[in-house]
Amino acid sequence: MKAMILAAGRGERMRPLTDHLPKPLLKVAGIPLIEYHIKKLANIGVSDIVINLAWLGECIVEYLQNGEKFGVNIQYSWEKDGALETAGGIIKALPKLAEKNEPFLVVNGDIYIDYDFSQLPKLTEQQQAHLWLVDNPAHNLSGDFFLKDGELQNKQQAEMKGETALQQHCFTFSGIGLYRPSLFQAYLDNKVMPLAPILKAAMEKQQISGEKLSGLWTDVGTPERLQQLNKHIQGKG
């Protein structure tokens, strides 16, 4: 299996911390966020990793180089004209990721997790993706997707079916997903594209499975969240 770490974002809400350092290189307990992901992937035998780059991407290349010091092989997918959003970045990197229609793992570079990736699911032929969800954080209280019997539905889809009772099972997307290359096949001509419309279209066809992520998860989206996370980790130590 191959993996991709999304690292091209500008990190506007993290300014001034990201004025001279890309978000994935911000440190938690003295270690850059992206390094945690690489080590977790290496621990489960994922040796081929693609990282997309835009804002201050050269800093990431300088730090990680070819990945040899972490026991992996890193390729870079540059987005020279600016970040292409999540789906656009994945589509641009597909030639480096796609092997037949084998699933690949994608992880946001600006999240912190203590999940170890050792229990990855097997996608059925019908399933185009598997997403990990978390309890809704303060900055996204209404959630993103419904989870029912291991299948994901978007809000509009569930409401059209009159399944308002599912509201208690609406969770936030963690930024971790397992995807088949074929999920993006119809969108290959799109350069800049968010991921949500692609996922919602596949959910309507009952092609997306999901599960609740166990353990600690933080979207390190603001300096305050980074500070709180470091305080929490240091407190555990």
KAVEN-V989979 format. One record per residue. N is the residue number from 1. RES is the residue in one letter. SS is DSSP state (@ for helix, = for strand, . for the rest). OMEGA is omega in whole degrees, 0 to 359 (NA if undefined). NEAR is the number of other C-alpha atoms within 12 Angstrom. Layout:
<<N RES SS OMEGA NEAR> <N RES SS OMEGA NEAR>>
//
This chain:
<<1 M . 174 28> <2 K = 180 37> <3 A = 177 45> <4 M = 174 47> <5 I = 182 44> <6 L = 188 47> <7 A . 187 47> <8 A . 187 42> <9 G . 182 34> <10 R . 180 31> <11 G . 183 30> <12 E @ 183 19> <13 R @ 179 19> <14 M @ 179 26> <15 R . 10 18> <16 P . 183 16> <17 L . 184 24> <18 T . 176 27> <19 D . 183 16> <20 H . 181 20> <21 L . 178 29> <22 P . 185 36> <23 K @ 182 44> <24 P @ 178 47> <25 L @ 174 38> <26 L . 190 39> <27 K = 171 28> <28 V = 184 30> <29 A . 175 22> <30 G . 182 17> <31 I = 178 19> <32 P = 180 29> <33 L @ 185 36> <34 I @ 179 40> <35 E @ 176 36> <36 Y @ 181 33> <37 H @ 182 39> <38 I @ 180 43> <39 K @ 178 28> <40 K @ 179 28> <41 L @ 179 37> <42 A @ 182 28> <43 N @ 179 18> <44 I . 175 23> <45 G . 176 21> <46 V . 186 29> <47 S . 180 28> <48 D = 184 31> <49 I = 176 41> <50 V = 178 42> <51 I = 177 46> <52 N = 188 46> <53 L = 171 38> <54 A . 183 31> <55 W . 178 31> <56 L . 181 29> <57 G @ 181 33> <58 E @ 177 25> <59 C @ 179 23> <60 I @ 178 37> <61 V @ 180 27> <62 E @ 183 15> <63 Y @ 186 23> <64 L @ 184 30> <65 Q . 183 21> <66 N . 178 22> <67 G . 186 28> <68 E @ 183 18> <69 K @ 177 16> <70 F @ 181 26> <71 G . 179 23> <72 V . 175 28> <73 N = 183 26> <74 I = 170 32> <75 Q = 181 29> <76 Y = 176 37> <77 S = 185 34> <78 W = 174 29> <79 E . 192 31> <80 K . 183 18> <81 D . 181 14> <82 G . 183 22> <83 A . 185 30> <84 L . 189 31> <85 E @ 192 28> <86 T @ 182 37> <87 A @ 179 36> <88 G @ 178 31> <89 G @ 178 43> <90 I @ 181 52> <91 I @ 179 36> <92 K @ 183 36> <93 A @ 185 34> <94 L @ 179 38> <95 P @ 179 21> <96 K @ 186 27> <97 L @ 191 35> <98 A . 171 29> <99 E . 188 18> <100 K . 175 14> <101 N . 182 25> <102 E . 180 25> <103 P . 173 32> <104 F = 183 41> <105 L = 177 42> <106 V = 181 43> <107 V = 174 41> <108 N = 183 39> <109 G . 184 42> <110 D . 174 39> <111 I = 174 38> <112 Y = 179 41> <113 I = 170 32> <114 D . 174 19> <115 Y . 188 28> <116 D . 176 24> <117 F . 186 30> <118 S . 183 14> <119 Q . 179 14> <120 L . 181 26> <121 P . 172 22> <122 K . 178 21> <123 L . 173 24> <124 T . 180 19> <125 E . 181 16> <126 Q . 185 20> <127 Q . 179 31> <128 Q . 181 37> <129 A = 174 44> <130 H = 183 40> <131 L = 173 42> <132 W = 182 41> <133 L = 179 34> <134 V = 173 34> <135 D . 186 31> <136 N . 177 26> <137 P . 183 23> <138 A @ 183 14> <139 H @ 179 16> <140 N @ 188 18> <141 L . 182 17> <142 S . 177 20> <143 G . 182 26> <144 D . 187 33> <145 F = 173 42> <146 F = 176 41> <147 L = 181 37> <148 K = 179 25> <149 D . 177 15> <150 G . 180 24> <151 E = 181 30> <152 L = 174 41> <153 Q = 173 39> <154 N = 187 38> <155 K @ 182 30> <156 Q @ 180 22> <157 Q @ 181 23> <158 A @ 181 26> <159 E @ 177 17> <160 M @ 178 12> <161 K . 180 14> <162 G . 184 12> <163 E . 182 20> <164 T @ 179 16> <165 A @ 180 15> <166 L @ 185 24> <167 Q @ 181 24> <168 Q @ 181 19> <169 H @ 178 31> <170 C = 185 35> <171 F = 179 32> <172 T = 177 35> <173 F = 186 39> <174 S = 187 39> <175 G = 178 33> <176 I = 181 39> <177 G = 174 38> <178 L = 189 38> <179 Y = 168 48> <180 R . 176 38> <181 P @ 183 32> <182 S @ 177 28> <183 L @ 186 36> <184 F @ 188 36> <185 Q @ 183 21> <186 A @ 186 14> <187 Y @ 187 25> <188 L . 180 22> <189 D . 180 13> <190 N . 180 21> <191 K . 179 22> <192 V . 184 21> <193 M . 174 23> <194 P . 183 21> <195 L . 188 28> <196 A @ 181 23> <197 P @ 179 18> <198 I @ 179 31> <199 L @ 182 37> <200 K @ 178 28> <201 A @ 179 24> <202 A @ 177 30> <203 M @ 178 34> <204 E @ 178 23> <205 K . 180 21> <206 Q . 184 26> <207 Q . 182 29> <208 I = 174 38> <209 S = 181 37> <210 G = 177 40> <211 E = 178 33> <212 K = 179 32> <213 L . 178 30> <214 S . 177 17> <215 G . 184 17> <216 L . 176 22> <217 W = 176 32> <218 T = 169 38> <219 D = 186 37> <220 V . 188 38> <221 G . 180 32> <222 T . 177 24> <223 P @ 180 23> <224 E @ 179 17> <225 R @ 177 25> <226 L @ 179 32> <227 Q @ 180 21> <228 Q @ 180 20> <229 L @ 179 29> <230 N @ 178 25> <231 K @ 180 16> <232 H @ 181 18> <233 I @ 180 22> <234 Q @ 177 13> <235 G @ 178 10> <236 K @ 182 10> <237 G . NA 8>>
//
